[in-house]
Amino acid sequence: MGLIVNDSIYVVVEYSHVKPGKGTAFVRVKLKNLKTDQVLERTYKTADKLEDVQLEERKLQNLYRSGDSFHFMDNTNYEEVVVDKETVGDAIKFLQDNLEVIGIFSDKKMQKMLLPMFIEAEIVQTEPGFKGDSSRAGTKPATIDTGTVIQVPLFVEVGDFIKIDTRTGSYVERIKK
């Protein structure tokens, strides 16, 4: 469930019910904007009315991109879901073909897309790493199959598969395939 605050959808991250010695009870809430991840802290009296919105999580599979539109397939009913670049947001950096993602919907419209915590990607371009080259703290830039550039250790070469943490965009480990 989400709340509508200032015409935006927020999810409740944390809340506490406070019952002071004097006065009326209130609820202290920490809210996170579904689209921007901005965090708000609010206090509401028990008599305050809040507008809620039903949120639904659905597993989707990335099919393809057409201009600024992204096409996904709902894994439960096999319907096609089309969303714009703004809804995909920063996840575009790691969005691979056939990748399973989670879509958060309200009123049959995707509000946000969540990537898996880790993805496997192929290195398509990087410089060769030389032994003893420690001027760059043991990392070098590499381009993965989505076109995103990340920092990888010197031993990683073109054609290697690596595991990436999508929350931070950082290299985790090399994968043998």
Secondary structure by P-SEA (a helix, b strand, c coil): cbbbcccbbbbbcbbbbbbccccbbbbbbbbbcccccbbbbbbbcccbbbbbbbbbbbbbbbccccccbbbbbccccbbbbbbcccccccccccccccbbbbbbbccccccccccccbbbbbbcccccccccccccccbbbbbccccbbbbbcccccccbbbbbccccccccccccc
